[in-house]
Amino acid sequence: MLDELASVLERDGNTHWGSLMRNARARLLNSDYLGIEHLLSAYGGMGSLTDVVLGQSYKDGAIEWKPECDALNERFTVLSSKAWELANAIKRSQ
């Protein structure tokens, strides 16, 4: 899930959030519970993952939208919501 989420983010040029997802995934693969905390810290608050909108760029001071932006954002929303749900389920089980 996190690998696919990172790929979606990185394909749109969002290396910051993509890197965070890959880091959380690596921690979880190493059975490091901090991966859950790391992932959940990305959600909520100003400038968080929940504020990300994919498929846009700036040209001459104006926002331009990629033709596939609706599908891209829909996939991103599904993946990020599922990642949050799974991380919270793991946190509650601890």
Helices and strands as residue ranges (DSSP letters): H 2-11, H 15-29, H 34-40, G 49-51, E 56-59, E 62-65, H 69-93
